[in-house]
Amino acid sequence: MHKQGPLDEPRSQTRIQSVSRAIGLLLAIAESPDGETAKVLADRAGLSLATTHHLLTTLWADGMLTKDEARVFRLGPKAMVIADTYQRLAWVPAEYRTALHSVARKTGETVYLGVWRNGGVQVVDKVEGAHAVRVVGLDVGFTEDVHARASGKLLLAFAPEELRTAVLNRSRLRQVTPHTITKKADLLAEFETIRETGLAYDREEFQIGVTCVSIPLWRAGEVAACITVSVPSQRFDATEDAVIAALQDAVSAL
């Protein structure tokens, strides 16, 4: 499994501490469904209460946060503007496109880029291989059936627990094929394996005759996206090692 390394860092190592701290507080609030108080956030971030108050007040004054009578901070309207814009973003980083083409060239199979978007795991880019298999329905923009797709299972496995629980609670684990996992306990057990191996499989769970394998793309210690390869099941046993090697090489090169 690829971990963050020197090449994952921004080109410039210059960082403004107050900005970094403010972003950390903003993310902590975003991950809390009920908001947080300054005291809780200060303890969690290891900051003084005064520093935390100054940062939160700045974010609140700029509309990034709201604050109620109990002094609980939640995301504000300006944060929602950023979130909405990101959800509609169609741009794919050039290095991700390069990785997709590298895997497609080495394996001859169709390769997909998946990310969290619009409340699901969305296909945001695809590169056809030389002898690619057609996966019906799995086109750019598709977000459904996360439990049946290698990309969906991978991003769920590495997601924060609150997000993973929310998605599973609202999802209908429908039986897409006879091989689809439809029990929550079985999915959770598979997530453990995915976190241990750094790979997620869809063994004819989304479409009969097609096996997929997915690998995470790490950024700043978090899984930002994933690359998935789809292969005809009858060919996968013979090519699995080569497919995984191509995926690992592409991720390592980022």
Residue frames as qw, qx, qy, qz and C-alpha x, y, z in Angstrom:
[[0.000, 0.888, 0.459, 0.000, 0.00, 0.00, 0.00],
 [0.418, 0.474, -0.017, 0.775, 1.37, 3.38, -1.02],
 [0.381, -0.738, -0.371, 0.415, 1.96, 5.76, 1.85],
 [0.160, 0.987, 0.012, 0.024, 2.67, 9.43, 1.64],
 [0.786, -0.104, 0.084, 0.603, 6.24, 10.14, 0.63],
 [0.275, -0.459, 0.078, 0.841, 8.41, 13.14, -0.25],
 [0.077, 0.117, 0.591, 0.794, 6.92, 13.43, -3.75],
 [0.148, -0.661, -0.725, -0.128, 3.43, 13.78, -2.27],
 [0.261, -0.633, -0.284, 0.672, 4.37, 17.08, -0.60],
 [0.335, 0.924, 0.162, -0.087, 3.70, 20.43, -2.26],
 [0.689, 0.506, -0.087, 0.512, 6.57, 21.78, -4.36],
 [0.053, 0.640, -0.325, 0.694, 7.13, 24.58, -1.87],
 [0.546, -0.256, -0.725, 0.333, 7.71, 23.64, 1.75],
 [0.012, -0.157, 0.259, -0.953, 6.70, 27.13, 2.99],
 [0.335, -0.553, -0.749, -0.148, 3.66, 26.90, 5.27],
 [0.179, -0.462, 0.181, -0.850, 1.80, 29.60, 7.21],
 [0.145, -0.062, -0.910, 0.384, 1.04, 28.08, 10.59],
 [0.329, 0.242, 0.431, -0.804, -2.09, 30.10, 11.31],
 [0.604, 0.261, -0.367, -0.657, -3.61, 29.13, 7.95],
 [0.443, 0.111, -0.889, -0.037, -2.81, 25.47, 8.54],
 [0.016, 0.134, 0.793, -0.595, -4.39, 25.63, 12.00],
 [0.467, 0.265, 0.136, -0.833, -7.52, 27.35, 10.68],
 [0.603, 0.206, -0.613, -0.467, -7.93, 24.69, 8.00],
 [0.282, 0.027, -0.929, 0.238, -7.54, 21.99, 10.64],
 [0.225, 0.218, 0.592, -0.743, -10.30, 23.55, 12.74],
 [0.555, 0.287, -0.187, -0.758, -12.54, 23.92, 9.69],
 [0.535, 0.150, -0.797, -0.238, -12.08, 20.25, 8.80],
 [0.095, -0.059, -0.877, 0.467, -12.72, 19.14, 12.38],
 [0.402, 0.276, 0.348, -0.800, -16.02, 21.04, 12.37],
 [0.575, 0.287, -0.461, -0.612, -16.93, 19.65, 8.96],
 [0.433, 0.092, -0.896, -0.020, -16.44, 16.10, 10.25],
 [0.037, 0.162, 0.773, -0.612, -18.68, 16.70, 13.28],
 [0.079, -0.499, -0.744, -0.438, -22.41, 16.29, 12.52],
 [0.320, -0.810, -0.488, 0.062, -23.44, 18.41, 15.52],
 [0.131, 0.877, -0.151, 0.438, -20.72, 21.05, 15.44],
 [0.728, -0.155, -0.423, 0.517, -18.08, 21.68, 18.12],
 [0.294, -0.950, -0.081, 0.071, -17.27, 24.20, 20.84],
 [0.288, 0.834, -0.410, 0.229, -14.01, 26.12, 20.95],
 [0.511, -0.586, 0.591, -0.213, -12.92, 24.18, 24.06],
 [0.909, 0.076, 0.410, -0.011, -13.36, 20.79, 22.38],
 [0.700, 0.690, -0.034, 0.180, -11.58, 21.99, 19.24],
 [0.014, -0.852, 0.473, -0.224, -8.70, 23.48, 21.24],
 [0.686, -0.403, 0.594, -0.120, -8.17, 20.22, 23.14],
 [0.896, 0.306, 0.318, 0.044, -8.34, 18.17, 19.97],
 [0.588, 0.759, -0.090, 0.265, -5.90, 20.39, 18.06],
 [0.746, -0.252, -0.193, 0.585, -3.52, 20.89, 20.98],
 [0.215, 0.533, 0.060, 0.816, -3.94, 24.67, 20.82],
 [0.065, -0.177, -0.532, 0.825, -4.53, 27.24, 23.53],
 [0.163, 0.678, 0.702, -0.149, -8.12, 28.31, 23.98],
 [0.036, 0.772, 0.007, -0.635, -7.21, 31.92, 23.12],
 [0.064, -0.334, 0.688, 0.642, -5.57, 30.92, 19.82],
 [0.138, 0.329, 0.915, 0.190, -8.52, 28.72, 18.95],
 [0.119, 0.764, 0.488, -0.404, -10.97, 31.54, 19.69],
 [0.020, 0.652, -0.272, -0.707, -9.05, 33.94, 17.44],
 [0.057, -0.121, 0.839, 0.528, -9.01, 31.48, 14.54],
 [0.102, 0.490, 0.866, 0.003, -12.67, 30.51, 14.93],
 [0.088, 0.761, 0.301, -0.569, -13.75, 34.15, 15.20],
 [0.020, 0.485, -0.492, -0.723, -11.93, 34.96, 11.96],
 [0.025, 0.114, 0.920, 0.374, -13.56, 32.04, 10.16],
 [0.068, 0.634, 0.725, -0.260, -16.96, 33.05, 11.60],
 [0.060, 0.709, 0.045, -0.701, -16.55, 36.71, 10.58],
 [0.091, 0.380, -0.635, -0.667, -15.69, 35.63, 7.01],
 [0.759, 0.166, -0.050, -0.628, -18.77, 33.41, 6.76],
 [0.451, 0.293, -0.840, -0.075, -16.92, 30.10, 6.83],
 [0.248, -0.190, -0.886, 0.342, -18.58, 29.19, 10.14],
 [0.424, -0.620, -0.242, -0.614, -21.78, 29.88, 12.05],
 [0.217, 0.078, -0.748, 0.622, -22.11, 30.08, 15.83],
 [0.434, -0.597, -0.569, -0.362, -25.25, 29.50, 17.90],
 [0.404, -0.783, 0.099, -0.463, -26.23, 30.73, 21.39],
 [0.894, -0.428, 0.118, 0.069, -24.42, 27.80, 22.99],
 [0.023, -0.821, 0.520, 0.234, -21.26, 28.84, 21.11],
 [0.754, 0.026, 0.632, 0.176, -21.24, 25.71, 19.01],
 [0.140, 0.598, -0.445, -0.652, -19.52, 26.23, 15.67],
 [0.733, 0.321, 0.599, 0.037, -20.81, 24.70, 12.44],
 [0.420, 0.117, 0.505, 0.745, -20.02, 25.18, 8.76],
 [0.165, 0.619, 0.212, -0.738, -21.16, 28.51, 7.37],
 [0.649, 0.681, 0.249, -0.231, -22.54, 29.64, 3.99],
 [0.248, 0.805, -0.490, -0.224, -19.13, 30.43, 2.48],
 [0.339, -0.322, 0.883, 0.041, -17.94, 26.89, 3.24],
 [0.654, 0.390, 0.619, -0.190, -21.01, 25.57, 1.44],
 [0.482, 0.809, -0.149, -0.300, -20.06, 27.60, -1.65],
 [0.009, 0.613, -0.778, -0.140, -16.68, 25.85, -1.74],
 [0.482, -0.018, 0.868, -0.122, -18.25, 22.44, -1.20],
 [0.650, 0.590, 0.376, -0.296, -20.83, 22.99, -3.93],
 [0.370, 0.796, -0.393, -0.275, -18.19, 24.14, -6.39],
 [0.163, -0.441, 0.881, 0.062, -16.04, 21.10, -5.67],
 [0.613, 0.213, 0.728, -0.220, -19.00, 18.77, -6.16],
 [0.637, 0.715, 0.199, -0.208, -19.52, 20.20, -9.66],
 [0.069, -0.752, 0.555, 0.350, -15.83, 20.21, -10.55],
 [0.931, 0.342, 0.081, -0.095, -15.11, 18.20, -13.69],
 [0.312, 0.794, -0.515, 0.085, -11.38, 18.88, -13.83],
 [0.970, -0.208, -0.004, 0.127, -9.06, 15.90, -13.32],
 [0.310, -0.808, 0.416, 0.280, -5.41, 16.54, -12.31],
 [0.583, 0.639, -0.460, -0.201, -2.96, 15.87, -15.12],
 [0.015, -0.456, 0.877, -0.152, -0.92, 13.47, -13.03],
 [0.629, 0.089, 0.667, -0.389, -4.01, 11.33, -12.44],
 [0.750, 0.573, -0.037, -0.328, -4.68, 11.22, -16.18],
 [0.309, 0.639, -0.704, -0.026, -1.07, 10.15, -16.72],
 [0.339, -0.243, 0.861, -0.290, -1.51, 7.36, -14.17],
 [0.757, 0.321, 0.404, -0.402, -4.68, 6.10, -15.88],
 [0.662, 0.656, -0.292, -0.214, -3.01, 6.02, -19.29],
 [0.043, 0.568, -0.816, 0.098, 0.03, 4.24, -17.84],
 [0.519, -0.049, 0.794, -0.313, -2.10, 1.44, -16.38],
 [0.759, 0.500, 0.208, -0.360, -4.24, 1.14, -19.53],
 [0.476, 0.701, -0.508, -0.155, -1.13, 0.91, -21.70],
 [0.060, -0.448, 0.877, -0.161, 0.54, -1.74, -19.53],
 [0.449, 0.072, 0.825, -0.334, -2.55, -3.91, -18.99],
 [0.101, -0.105, -0.742, -0.654, -4.61, -3.31, -22.11],
 [0.160, -0.553, -0.811, 0.101, -7.67, -2.98, -19.86],
 [0.112, -0.769, -0.248, -0.578, -10.11, -0.15, -19.12],
 [0.437, -0.134, -0.509, 0.729, -9.05, 2.01, -16.18],
 [0.222, -0.812, -0.410, -0.351, -11.27, 4.28, -14.05],
 [0.207, 0.203, -0.435, 0.853, -10.65, 7.15, -11.65],
 [0.433, -0.644, -0.598, -0.200, -13.07, 7.29, -8.70],
 [0.130, 0.216, -0.404, 0.879, -13.58, 9.94, -6.00],
 [0.034, -0.554, -0.715, 0.426, -16.10, 10.89, -3.32],
 [0.068, 0.039, -0.211, -0.974, -18.57, 13.24, -4.98],
 [0.529, -0.167, -0.311, -0.772, -22.30, 14.02, -4.90],
 [0.703, -0.317, 0.379, -0.512, -22.78, 11.80, -1.88],
 [0.978, 0.062, 0.195, -0.041, -21.31, 8.71, -3.52],
 [0.519, -0.396, 0.562, 0.508, -18.25, 7.25, -5.19],
 [0.568, 0.750, 0.109, -0.321, -18.27, 8.78, -8.65],
 [0.737, 0.142, 0.391, 0.533, -16.41, 7.78, -11.80],
 [0.046, 0.887, 0.012, -0.460, -14.75, 11.03, -12.91],
 [0.276, 0.689, -0.546, -0.389, -12.48, 9.75, -15.68],
 [0.891, 0.053, 0.449, -0.035, -11.95, 6.63, -17.79],
 [0.166, 0.639, -0.625, -0.416, -9.32, 5.40, -20.24],
 [0.946, 0.197, 0.053, -0.253, -10.11, 2.52, -22.56],
 [0.508, -0.463, 0.680, 0.257, -7.58, -0.28, -22.96],
 [0.195, 0.370, -0.712, -0.564, -6.53, -2.03, -26.17],
 [0.407, -0.155, -0.857, -0.273, -8.66, -5.11, -25.46],
 [0.220, -0.124, 0.496, -0.831, -11.01, -3.59, -22.95],
 [0.106, -0.408, -0.906, -0.025, -14.18, -5.12, -21.61],
 [0.229, -0.439, -0.195, -0.847, -17.37, -3.08, -21.57],
 [0.126, -0.274, -0.795, 0.527, -18.87, -2.68, -18.09],
 [0.115, -0.612, -0.581, -0.524, -22.51, -1.73, -18.62],
 [0.374, -0.855, -0.337, -0.124, -23.51, 1.40, -16.71],
 [0.632, -0.571, -0.023, 0.523, -20.07, 2.22, -15.33],
 [0.452, 0.641, 0.190, 0.591, -19.53, 5.49, -17.14],
 [0.260, 0.124, -0.258, 0.922, -18.18, 8.87, -16.10],
 [0.371, -0.326, 0.008, -0.870, -20.60, 10.36, -13.58],
 [0.740, -0.287, -0.568, -0.216, -21.88, 7.06, -12.17],
 [0.135, -0.518, 0.550, -0.641, -22.18, 7.00, -8.35],
 [0.816, -0.264, 0.028, -0.514, -24.53, 4.13, -7.44],
 [0.984, -0.064, -0.163, -0.028, -24.05, 0.66, -5.90],
 [0.038, 0.796, -0.556, 0.236, -20.90, 1.51, -3.95],
 [0.697, -0.374, 0.573, -0.216, -21.14, -1.80, -2.09],
 [0.908, 0.270, 0.320, 0.011, -20.83, -3.77, -5.34],
 [0.567, 0.780, -0.150, 0.218, -17.90, -1.87, -6.89],
 [0.782, -0.049, -0.244, 0.572, -14.20, -2.20, -6.12],
 [0.203, 0.428, -0.089, 0.876, -13.81, 1.59, -6.05],
 [0.513, -0.618, -0.139, -0.579, -16.80, 2.02, -3.75],
 [0.878, -0.403, -0.238, 0.101, -15.59, -0.60, -1.31],
 [0.662, 0.126, -0.211, 0.708, -12.08, 0.82, -1.29],
 [0.023, 0.479, -0.077, 0.874, -13.10, 4.42, -0.61],
 [0.681, -0.580, -0.174, -0.412, -15.60, 3.30, 2.01],
 [0.872, -0.208, -0.311, 0.317, -12.93, 1.19, 3.72],
 [0.527, 0.056, -0.184, 0.828, -10.59, 4.18, 4.05],
 [0.157, -0.681, -0.219, -0.681, -13.28, 6.79, 4.76],
 [0.136, -0.291, 0.568, -0.758, -13.70, 8.31, 8.24],
 [0.009, -0.214, -0.958, 0.188, -15.94, 6.09, 10.34],
 [0.282, 0.483, 0.419, -0.716, -18.71, 8.70, 10.52],
 [0.415, 0.448, -0.381, -0.694, -18.88, 8.99, 6.73],
 [0.226, 0.111, -0.946, -0.203, -18.73, 5.23, 6.20],
 [0.097, 0.311, 0.851, -0.411, -21.54, 4.67, 8.70],
 [0.352, 0.508, 0.172, -0.767, -23.71, 7.40, 7.17],
 [0.387, 0.361, -0.609, -0.590, -23.30, 6.01, 3.65],
 [0.181, -0.023, -0.983, -0.034, -24.06, 2.43, 4.70],
 [0.171, 0.358, 0.707, -0.586, -27.07, 3.51, 6.75],
 [0.442, 0.547, 0.084, -0.706, -28.67, 5.29, 3.80],
 [0.285, 0.382, -0.735, -0.483, -27.66, 2.77, 1.13],
 [0.906, 0.058, 0.203, -0.366, -29.78, -0.12, -0.02],
 [0.231, -0.472, 0.821, 0.222, -27.37, -3.04, -0.36],
 [0.824, 0.341, 0.072, -0.446, -29.23, -4.45, -3.32],
 [0.714, -0.136, 0.642, 0.243, -28.16, -7.68, -4.97],
 [0.329, 0.681, -0.337, -0.561, -26.78, -6.46, -8.29],
 [0.617, 0.306, -0.695, -0.205, -25.54, -9.97, -9.20],
 [0.890, -0.326, -0.304, -0.091, -25.64, -13.31, -7.34],
 [0.729, 0.043, -0.351, 0.586, -22.13, -12.49, -6.04],
 [0.025, -0.680, 0.081, -0.729, -22.94, -9.07, -4.54],
 [0.312, -0.140, -0.717, 0.607, -22.32, -8.66, -0.81],
 [0.301, -0.593, -0.382, -0.642, -25.64, -7.61, 0.70],
 [0.667, -0.632, -0.372, 0.130, -24.97, -8.00, 4.44],
 [0.041, -0.943, 0.197, -0.265, -23.47, -5.07, 6.31],
 [0.713, -0.586, 0.382, 0.055, -21.41, -7.32, 8.59],
 [0.855, 0.175, 0.330, 0.360, -19.80, -9.02, 5.59],
 [0.390, 0.830, 0.034, 0.396, -18.96, -5.65, 4.05],
 [0.342, -0.884, 0.274, -0.161, -17.37, -4.41, 7.26],
 [0.839, -0.308, 0.397, 0.207, -15.24, -7.57, 7.42],
 [0.733, 0.465, 0.246, 0.430, -14.11, -6.98, 3.84],
 [0.069, 0.958, -0.081, 0.265, -13.22, -3.37, 4.66],
 [0.634, -0.676, 0.363, 0.097, -10.76, -4.69, 7.26],
 [0.821, 0.065, 0.420, 0.382, -9.06, -6.79, 4.58],
 [0.450, 0.794, 0.174, 0.368, -8.97, -3.83, 2.20],
 [0.206, -0.947, 0.212, -0.126, -7.25, -1.64, 4.78],
 [0.747, -0.456, 0.442, 0.196, -4.70, -4.38, 5.45],
 [0.732, 0.167, 0.502, 0.429, -3.86, -5.11, 1.80],
 [0.019, -0.542, 0.180, 0.821, -4.44, -1.72, 0.19],
 [0.154, 0.039, -0.742, -0.651, -6.50, -3.36, -2.56],
 [0.566, 0.229, 0.499, -0.615, -10.24, -3.83, -3.14],
 [0.050, -0.017, 0.890, 0.454, -11.82, -6.39, -5.44],
 [0.672, 0.252, 0.180, -0.673, -15.15, -6.72, -7.19],
 [0.138, -0.155, 0.949, 0.236, -15.39, -10.37, -8.23],
 [0.173, -0.305, -0.771, -0.532, -18.42, -10.30, -10.53],
 [0.084, -0.468, -0.672, 0.568, -20.33, -8.38, -7.88],
 [0.218, 0.543, 0.049, -0.809, -21.32, -5.52, -10.22],
 [0.684, 0.476, -0.260, -0.488, -21.41, -7.36, -13.54],
 [0.915, -0.058, 0.398, 0.022, -21.21, -11.07, -14.32],
 [0.826, 0.421, 0.135, 0.348, -18.04, -11.94, -16.21],
 [0.284, 0.771, -0.185, 0.539, -16.08, -8.90, -15.00],
 [0.713, -0.487, -0.284, 0.418, -13.56, -8.68, -12.16],
 [0.163, 0.874, -0.075, 0.452, -12.23, -5.32, -10.95],
 [0.701, -0.342, -0.305, 0.547, -9.40, -4.33, -8.63],
 [0.013, 0.929, 0.086, 0.359, -8.89, -0.88, -7.10],
 [0.659, -0.110, -0.302, 0.680, -5.95, 0.87, -5.41],
 [0.171, -0.911, -0.295, 0.234, -5.94, 4.11, -3.38],
 [0.442, 0.568, -0.044, 0.693, -4.30, 7.40, -4.29],
 [0.525, -0.614, -0.382, 0.449, -2.91, 9.01, -1.13],
 [0.231, 0.646, -0.003, 0.727, -2.56, 12.75, -0.55],
 [0.154, -0.538, 0.375, -0.739, -1.49, 14.31, 2.76],
 [0.109, -0.124, 0.890, -0.425, -2.14, 11.07, 4.63],
 [0.597, 0.309, 0.465, -0.576, -5.66, 10.66, 3.24],
 [0.418, 0.218, 0.796, 0.380, -7.10, 8.63, 0.38],
 [0.181, 0.444, -0.046, -0.876, -8.04, 11.29, -2.18],
 [0.704, 0.392, -0.241, -0.541, -9.13, 9.00, -5.03],
 [0.687, -0.185, 0.701, 0.049, -8.67, 5.52, -6.44],
 [0.373, 0.447, -0.616, -0.531, -7.71, 3.84, -9.70],
 [0.748, 0.051, 0.598, -0.285, -9.67, 0.77, -10.77],
 [0.179, 0.336, -0.773, -0.507, -9.02, -1.74, -13.54],
 [0.811, 0.146, 0.327, -0.462, -11.79, -3.92, -15.01],
 [0.071, 0.394, -0.870, -0.288, -10.84, -7.28, -16.54],
 [0.805, -0.021, -0.394, -0.443, -12.86, -10.18, -17.99],
 [0.725, -0.494, 0.408, -0.252, -12.99, -12.77, -15.21],
 [0.976, 0.164, 0.108, 0.094, -11.73, -15.54, -17.50],
 [0.594, 0.616, -0.218, 0.468, -8.58, -13.49, -18.11],
 [0.303, -0.854, 0.219, -0.362, -8.07, -12.12, -14.61],
 [0.896, -0.401, 0.172, 0.083, -6.49, -15.20, -13.00],
 [0.826, 0.221, 0.123, 0.504, -3.68, -15.11, -15.54],
 [0.336, 0.617, 0.025, 0.711, -3.14, -11.34, -15.45],
 [0.492, -0.828, -0.266, -0.032, -3.87, -10.41, -11.80],
 [0.678, -0.447, 0.020, 0.583, -0.21, -10.03, -10.79],
 [0.410, 0.219, 0.307, 0.831, 0.58, -7.88, -13.82],
 [0.138, -0.769, -0.400, -0.480, -2.49, -5.70, -13.27],
 [0.575, -0.782, -0.180, 0.161, -1.64, -5.09, -9.61],
 [0.643, -0.222, 0.138, 0.720, 1.99, -4.34, -10.49],
 [0.237, 0.478, 0.359, 0.766, 0.84, -1.77, -13.07],
 [0.342, -0.840, -0.326, -0.266, -1.43, -0.14, -10.50],
 [0.675, -0.629, -0.063, 0.380, 1.30, -0.01, -7.86],
 [0.560, 0.044, 0.228, 0.796, 3.81, 1.44, -10.34],
 [0.060, 0.666, 0.367, 0.647, 1.39, 4.16, -11.39],
 [0.483, -0.840, -0.232, -0.082, 0.62, 5.13, -7.81],
 [0.720, -0.424, 0.033, 0.548, 4.29, 5.12, -6.83],
 [0.467, 0.269, 0.284, 0.793, 5.07, 7.46, -9.73],
 [0.099, -0.868, -0.354, -0.334, 2.65, 10.13, -8.54]]
